Amino acid sequence: MTAPHRALLDAALADPATGIEQLGVLSPDELDAALRELVRERGEAVLPLLTALLERGHGEARRVARRVRYRLSQAGVPVPAPLGRPVLGRRPARPLRAWMSGLDGSGSRAAWILFESAWGGLLLCSVIINDVEGILEAAGGEITKKRFEAELGKLRASQKLPWVELPPAYVIGRVADARATHAARATTPPVEFARWEPLFAPPAGLAPAGAEPAPGWDAVLAERSAQLFDLPELAGWFLDPERVQSDAVQLGEARASRLVLSDQLKAEREVAIVTRVVERELTDEARRRWASRLSEMALIFELTARPEAAALARAAAGQLTDAARPAAQIPFARGLARRALEVGAEVAAGRISASEVSRQPRERER
């Protein structure tokens, strides 16, 4: 770095608010080379200057600053995006595209939201949200278009659950719902979410998840709704096995009883145990939660060209939200209980670990 360049950079680093004006005498190549050398010497101490260049520098200077910030982030230096901060002459960050996965058995799902930053770059926010706990994980930052396309391709290839593109306002609304869950539970989201929070105000006119009008339901389809458990996407959908351990043991004992019982009596005992579990575990709150999950999955099924699965999911959701319908008479509710009892029996026998099938929300791969 030449002496004049060093003097200019030192002055700008000492007072970014005014010093960047003097950097206008440097060509883009000179500025890029000078900033790279300064980064090698000063590391993340250069970030305030880069931010000032992004907010108040001319077009070429902003492009150079973006490149240098990106190199810093790739080198492992935390590079916070200037989110929620007014930038003179620039519009605030705005959402461009968004994606969500289906829900797993604990009510968790992943979401990606791609924003255009105030200075025209791209910001990718990745979150995992849960309908009980709220926001489980948040990550992301600046990203180039080329890298974003590559990451999106890898994501689609690796997801175990369906992954669909949705209107950004819808996905932002779901994340806002998860944020509101923390307020209701008096908990706090991960610290990593703080830098993104200004971008997740609930969109006007979008109903929060779980507050949609109860869907109409087809009685014939509702009776077939237990067929949903045959779908791979619902392989992890069952009640918490830990809560039905004693019931699972009783069911196993009834099936293995040495007493001479008719098949009819054994079947009646099994029906009684399943009914007891459903009536105990499918509270009004639990019914609303499972109905909301089914409604969300119905949308996923529609977007992945499976109208029959979508119709079954909506019918099951309708039955669950019908307060006049006893939980024990809902095929989908009984399916949740039966599968939980089967898994609970495997845990009791030591063939599966309890932690492996716990329905407690936990972070998972995006």
C-alpha positions in Angstrom: 0.0 0.0 0.0 1.5 3.4 -1.0 1.9 6.1 1.6 -0.9 8.3 0.2 -3.3 5.3 0.2 -2.2 4.4 3.7 -2.9 8.0 4.9 -6.4 8.0 3.2 -7.3 4.6 4.7 -6.1 5.5 8.2 -8.1 8.7 8.1 -11.2 6.9 6.9 -10.8 4.2 9.5 -10.4 6.7 12.3 -13.5 8.6 11.2 -15.6 6.6 8.8 -18.4 9.2 8.8 -16.3 11.8 7.1 -13.2 10.0 5.9 -14.9 8.0 3.2 -15.3 11.2 1.1 -11.6 11.3 0.5 -11.5 7.7 -0.7 -13.3 8.9 -3.8 -9.9 9.7 -5.4 -9.0 6.0 -5.5 -10.0 3.9 -8.5 -12.1 0.7 -7.7 -9.0 -1.5 -8.1 -6.9 0.8 -5.9 -9.6 0.8 -3.2 -10.0 -3.0 -3.4 -6.3 -3.6 -3.0 -5.9 -1.0 -0.2 -8.9 -2.5 1.7 -7.6 -6.1 1.3 -4.3 -5.1 2.8 -5.9 -3.2 5.6 -8.1 -6.2 6.4 -5.0 -8.4 6.6 -3.5 -6.0 9.1 -6.5 -5.0 11.1 -9.1 -7.8 10.5 -12.6 -7.1 11.8 -11.7 -3.6 13.0 -12.2 -2.6 9.3 -16.0 -3.4 9.5 -17.2 0.1 10.5 -15.4 1.6 7.5 -16.9 -1.1 5.2 -20.4 -0.4 6.6 -19.9 3.4 6.0 -18.8 2.7 2.4 -21.9 0.6 1.9 -24.2 3.2 3.2 -22.7 6.5 1.9 -20.1 5.6 -0.7 -20.5 5.9 -4.5 -21.6 2.9 -6.5 -18.2 1.4 -7.2 -17.0 1.9 -3.6 -20.1 0.0 -2.4 -19.4 -2.9 -4.7 -15.8 -3.0 -3.5 -17.0 -2.9 0.1 -19.4 -5.7 -0.5 -16.7 -7.9 -1.9 -14.4 -7.2 1.0 -17.1 -7.9 3.6 -17.9 -11.2 1.8 -14.3 -12.2 1.9 -14.3 -11.5 5.6 -17.3 -13.6 6.2 -15.8 -16.5 4.2 -12.7 -16.3 6.4 -14.9 -16.9 9.4 -15.1 -13.4 10.7 -18.6 -12.6 12.1 -20.0 -9.9 9.7 -23.3 -8.6 10.9 -25.6 -7.2 8.2 -26.8 -3.7 9.0 -30.4 -4.8 9.3 -33.2 -2.5 10.4 -30.9 0.6 10.1 -32.1 3.5 8.0 -29.8 4.2 5.0 -30.0 7.6 3.4 -31.4 7.4 -0.1 -31.9 3.6 0.1 -35.0 1.5 0.6 -35.0 -0.9 3.6 -34.2 -4.6 3.0 -37.1 -6.4 1.3 -38.0 -10.0 0.9 -37.5 -11.6 -2.5 -38.3 -15.3 -2.2 -39.0 -17.8 0.6 -39.2 -21.5 1.2 -40.5 -23.8 3.9 -40.2 -27.5 4.7 -43.0 -29.8 5.9 -43.4 -30.3 9.6 -41.8 -33.2 11.5 -43.5 -35.0 14.3 -42.5 -32.5 17.0 -44.0 -29.5 15.0 -40.7 -28.2 13.8 -39.9 -27.0 10.2 -37.2 -25.1 8.4 -37.5 -21.9 6.5 -35.3 -19.8 4.2 -36.0 -16.2 3.3 -34.0 -14.3 0.8 -33.8 -10.6 1.2 -32.5 -7.8 -0.9 -30.4 -5.6 1.4 -30.6 -1.8 1.5 -27.6 -1.5 -0.7 -28.7 -4.1 -3.3 -26.9 -7.2 -2.1 -28.5 -10.5 -1.0 -29.1 -11.6 2.5 -30.2 -15.2 3.4 -31.9 -15.9 6.7 -32.3 -19.6 7.7 -34.5 -20.5 10.7 -36.0 -23.5 12.4 -39.3 -22.8 14.0 -41.5 -24.9 16.2 -45.2 -24.5 17.0 -44.7 -25.2 20.7 -41.3 -23.6 21.5 -41.0 -20.9 18.9 -37.7 -20.2 17.1 -35.2 -22.9 17.7 -32.3 -21.7 15.5 -31.4 -18.8 13.3 -28.5 -18.3 11.0 -27.5 -16.6 7.7 -25.9 -13.5 6.3 -24.7 -12.0 3.1 -24.6 -14.3 0.1 -23.8 -14.0 -3.6 -26.4 -15.1 -6.2 -24.1 -17.9 -7.5 -23.5 -19.3 -4.0 -27.2 -19.0 -3.2 -28.3 -21.0 -6.2 -25.7 -23.7 -5.3 -26.9 -23.9 -1.7 -30.6 -24.1 -2.8 -29.7 -27.0 -5.1 -28.0 -28.8 -2.3 -30.9 -28.1 0.0 -33.5 -29.6 -2.3 -31.4 -32.7 -2.8 -30.8 -33.3 0.9 -34.2 -32.5 2.5 -36.0 -35.5 4.1 -39.2 -33.5 4.3 -40.9 -31.7 1.3 -39.4 -28.3 0.6 -41.6 -25.8 -1.3 -41.4 -22.2 -2.3 -44.1 -19.9 -0.8 -44.9 -16.2 -0.9 -42.4 -14.4 1.3 -45.2 -12.7 3.3 -46.6 -16.1 4.2 -43.2 -17.4 5.5 -42.5 -14.2 7.3 -45.9 -14.6 9.0 -45.0 -18.1 10.2 -41.7 -16.9 11.6 -43.5 -13.9 13.3 -45.9 -16.4 14.8 -43.0 -18.3 16.2 -41.5 -15.1 17.6 -44.9 -14.3 19.3 -44.7 -17.8 20.9 -41.7 -16.6 22.9 -43.6 -13.6 24.3 -46.5 -15.9 25.3 -44.2 -18.4 27.0 -41.9 -15.7 28.5 -38.9 -17.1 26.7 -36.4 -15.6 24.3 -35.4 -16.6 20.8 -31.8 -17.5 20.1 -29.4 -14.6 20.2 -28.7 -15.1 16.5 -32.2 -14.1 15.7 -31.8 -10.5 17.1 -30.1 -9.2 14.0 -33.0 -10.5 11.8 -35.9 -9.6 14.0 -36.7 -6.2 12.4 -37.4 -8.0 9.1 -40.1 -10.3 10.7 -42.9 -8.0 11.7 -46.2 -9.8 11.0 -47.4 -8.8 7.5 -50.7 -6.8 7.6 -53.8 -8.9 7.0 -52.1 -12.3 7.4 -53.8 -14.5 10.1 -51.4 -16.2 12.5 -50.9 -19.9 12.2 -53.5 -21.8 14.1 -56.0 -18.9 13.9 -57.5 -19.8 10.6 -61.2 -20.6 10.4 -61.9 -24.2 11.0 -61.8 -25.9 7.6 -64.8 -27.7 6.3 -64.4 -31.5 6.3 -65.7 -34.4 4.3 -67.0 -37.2 6.5 -66.0 -39.9 4.1 -62.4 -38.6 3.7 -62.1 -38.1 7.4 -62.9 -41.8 8.0 -60.0 -42.6 5.7 -57.6 -40.0 7.2 -55.5 -42.7 9.1 -54.1 -43.5 5.6 -52.0 -40.5 6.0 -49.8 -42.4 8.4 -48.6 -44.5 5.4 -46.9 -41.4 3.9 -43.2 -41.1 4.5 -43.6 -37.4 5.4 -45.7 -38.4 8.4 -43.4 -41.2 9.6 -42.5 -39.2 12.7 -46.1 -38.2 13.6 -47.2 -39.7 16.8 -47.9 -38.7 20.4 -45.0 -38.6 22.8 -44.1 -42.2 23.6 -42.8 -41.2 27.0 -46.3 -40.1 28.0 -47.8 -43.5 27.0 -45.1 -45.8 28.4 -47.4 -47.4 31.0 -50.2 -47.8 28.5 -47.8 -49.5 26.0 -46.7 -51.9 28.7 -50.3 -52.8 29.5 -51.1 -53.3 25.8 -48.1 -55.6 25.4 -49.1 -57.6 28.5 -52.7 -57.9 27.1 -51.4 -59.2 23.8 -49.0 -61.7 25.4 -51.4 -62.8 28.2 -51.3 -66.6 28.8 -54.9 -66.5 29.8 -57.2 -68.1 27.3 -58.9 -65.0 25.9 -60.8 -64.8 22.7 -59.5 -62.6 19.9 -62.6 -60.4 20.4 -61.7 -59.8 24.1 -58.1 -59.0 23.2 -59.3 -56.6 20.6 -61.6 -54.9 23.0 -58.8 -54.4 25.5 -56.7 -52.9 22.8 -59.5 -50.5 21.8 -60.0 -49.5 25.4 -56.3 -48.7 25.9 -56.2 -46.6 22.7 -59.4 -44.8 23.7 -57.9 -44.0 27.1 -54.7 -42.6 25.6 -56.7 -40.5 23.1 -59.0 -39.0 25.7 -56.1 -38.2 28.0 -53.6 -36.8 25.5 -55.8 -35.1 22.9 -56.8 -32.1 24.9 -58.4 -29.1 23.2 -55.0 -27.4 22.8 -53.5 -30.6 21.4 -56.4 -31.0 18.9 -55.9 -27.4 17.7 -52.1 -28.0 17.4 -52.4 -31.2 15.4 -55.2 -29.6 13.2 -52.9 -26.7 12.4 -50.1 -29.1 11.5 -52.4 -31.0 9.2 -53.6 -27.7 7.5 -50.0 -26.7 6.9 -49.2 -30.2 5.5 -52.3 -30.0 3.3 -50.7 -26.9 1.7 -47.4 -28.7 1.2 -49.2 -31.7 -0.4 -51.0 -29.4 -2.8 -47.8 -27.7 -3.8 -46.2 -31.1 -4.4 -49.0 -32.2 -6.7 -50.7 -34.7 -4.2 -54.3 -33.5 -4.1 -55.6 -36.7 -2.4 -53.2 -36.4 0.5 -54.1 -32.7 0.8 -57.8 -33.6 0.9 -57.3 -36.3 3.6 -55.2 -33.9 5.7 -57.9 -31.1 5.5 -60.6 -33.6 6.4 -58.7 -34.8 9.5 -58.0 -31.2 10.5 -61.7 -30.5 10.2 -62.6 -33.3 12.5 -60.1 -32.2 15.1 -61.4 -28.7 15.1 -65.0 -29.8 15.5 -65.6 -29.5 19.2 -68.8 -31.6 18.9 -66.7 -34.6 17.7 -65.2 -36.7 20.6 -61.5 -37.2 20.1 -61.9 -41.0 20.5 -64.1 -41.0 17.4 -61.5 -39.4 15.2 -59.6 -41.9 13.1 -56.5 -39.6 12.8 -56.4 -39.1 16.6 -56.6 -42.9 17.2 -53.8 -43.3 14.6 -51.6 -40.9 16.6 -52.2 -42.9 19.7 -51.7 -46.3 18.1 -48.4 -45.3 16.6 -47.3 -43.9 19.9 -48.2 -47.1 21.7 -46.2 -49.1 19.1 -43.2 -46.9 19.5 -43.6 -46.9 23.3 -43.5 -50.7 23.3 -40.3 -50.7 21.3 -38.8 -48.3 23.8 -40.0 -50.4 26.8 -38.4 -53.5 25.1 -35.1 -51.7 24.7 -35.1 -51.9 20.9 -35.3 -48.1 20.5 -33.9 -45.4 22.8 -36.3 -42.9 24.3 -34.3 -40.0 23.2 -34.4 -41.2 19.6 -38.2 -41.0 19.4 -38.8 -38.1 21.8 -41.3 -35.6 20.5 -39.5 -32.8 22.3 -38.6 -30.1 19.8 -34.9 -30.0 18.9 -32.7 -28.4 16.3 -32.3 -30.4 13.2 -30.5 -30.1 9.9 -32.0 -27.4 7.6 
